[in-house]
Amino acid sequence: ILNSMAVLDSAQGDYASAEPLYKRSLEIWERAQGPDQLAEATKLYNKALVSQYGGNNFAKAEPLYQRSLSIREKALGPDHPAVATSLDALASLYYQQKDFARAQPLYERMLGIWEKTLGPEHRHLGNGLNNLAAIYQSQGDDAKAEAFYRRSVLVKEKTLGPDHQYILTSLAGLISIYSRQGKHDKVEPLLIR
């Protein structure tokens, strides 16, 4: 019940109320079930989300994500979609901190798992492709960045519809690349869109 209350508080953006509920729920679970159980991995993951997004406490969130990932890998195997979800969360944490060297291999592994288990055009791929494109762009690899942004747009259009707001981040990435390259003929239609 405590975990469910924490999930509800998190969904409503009340991270301050959610965090102690997650903590208490996790403590009770560990006493009753022992560590390294799948349910514990979910509770750790949820607590890390609250730490990351509720208080920008990256130092607190990182070990929780890592522990959740380790439990899921051990229980489900290295290529399970739940493992990809944990990889995505940890990569996003590093991405937020602009630690692209640590985020990139996690995003690449996550995308590989999702493509293999969910297919190459599943909705989960859109943001991961966009974030990987941004990493390549920050490293000056415009060709790779453009390819990943374009693929992100296609996946998002197919799964969310052509006018969904989440497509804007991928379009903005393409606009940034083309503007820097002086390819104004490619920028204008994207700006109009």
N, C-alpha and C positions, 0 to 999 in steps of 0.2 A: 504494500500500500504506500509506503514511504517513497519508493521509487516512482510509482505512478503519479503521486502528488508532485514529485520533483519534475517529472516529464511535463506535466500540465503547467507548472510554474514557468519552466523553460520556454514552452511553446507560447506563453503569454508575455515573454520577455522579462519575467521577474526572476532574474538570475540570483539575486541576493537571497531570496527565499528558497530557491531550488538547491543551492550549493549545500547548506547544512542537511537538507533532506537526503541528497545523494550520499553525503558522507556517512550519515547515520545508517542508511540502507545498506551501504557497502560494508560497514563494520559488522552489522548484524549478520549479513550474508556470510562473510568470512568466518565468523565465529561458528555459525551453524553448519556451513558446507565445506569450509576449508578453502584455501586459495586455488587459483588456476582452474576455475570452472567457467564454462561458456557464459552463464548468466552474470558472473562477476565481470567478464570482459565487457559486456554491454553496460554494466553499471560504471565501470571505469571510463569507458568511452563517453558516456553521458556526463560524468563528472568533469572530464577533460573539456568537453564542449562548453560547459558552464564556466570553467576557469578561463578558457580562451576568449569566448565571446562576451561573457558576463563581466569580466574584470580585466581583460587583456593581460592575464597572468600566464604568460607563455612558459615560464620556468615551472610552474605548477602543472600545467597541462601536458607538457612533453613527456614526463615519465609515466603519466596515466595512459596516454596514447600508446607509448611503447609497450607497456605491460599488457594492455588490451590486445595489441597486435600479436605479441608473443603467445598469449593464451589462445587466440583464434588460430594462429598458424599451427600450434601444437595439436589443437583439438580437431580442426577442420582440414588441415593440409595447406600447402602454400598457394594453391590456385583457387581458393574458394572466394565467392563474391563478398562475403563478410570480411575476409582478409583485405580485399581491395578497398572496402569502405574504410578500414583502419588505416591503410596506406594513404588513402586520399586525405583523411583527417590530419595525419602527421605531416604529409607533404604541404597541405594548406597552412599548417602552423609555421613551417619553415618558410613558405612562400610569403606569408604575412610579415615575417621578420626580414625578408629580402635575402634569405640564406638559400639562394638558388642552387648552389652545389649540392646541398642536402635534399632539396625538394625534387630536383629533376629525376634522379633514379627512382624515387618513390612513385612519382607520377607515371613514369614509363612502365614500371612494373604493374601499377594499378591498371593502366590502360590495356596492357597485355592480358591481364586476368579478365577484365570486363569484355574485351573483344572475343576472347576464347569462350567465356561462359555465357555471355549475354548477346553476343553478336556485334558486328562493326557499326551498327547504327542505333544502338540502344541509347536512351535519353541520358543515362549516367555518364556517357562519354563526353558530352558537350562541354561541360565546365573544365574537365581534366584536359581536354584538347586545347581549350582556350588558355589555361594556365601554363601548359607546356609551351605554347606558342609565345606567351609573354616572357618566359624564361629564355627561349632562344632569341627573342628580340632584344632582351637586355644584354645578351652576349654578342650582339651584332650579327647574328646569323639570320638575316632577313629571309633567305630562301626557305629555310625550315620553318621559321615563324609564319610566313605567309601560307605555307602548305597546311600547317596545323590550324591557323585561323580559318582558312577556307573550309577545311573539313569540319571544324566546330560549327560554322554557320550552317553547313549542309545538315549535320546531325540535329542541330537545334531547330531548323526549319521543318525537318521531317517529323520530329517528335513533339514540338511545341506549337508549330504553325509559323507561317512566314512573317507574322507581325508581332511576335512575342518580344517583350522587353529584354529578355536574356540574350537575344541575338545582338543587341547593341554593343556589348563588351567586345565581341568578336569583330564586329564591323569597325569599332573604334580602333582596334589593333591594326586592322588592314589600312584604315585611313592614316594612322600614324606612320606606318611603313611607307605607303605610297607618297605621303607628303614629304617625308624626309628624302625620298628618292627623286622628288620633283615630278612624279607621275600624276599630274593634275587631272589628266583625262580619266584616270581610274578613281580619283578622289571624289570628283563631283557627283557621279551617280550614287556613290555610297552615302555622301552627305545628304543628298535629296531623299534617299530612302530613309 
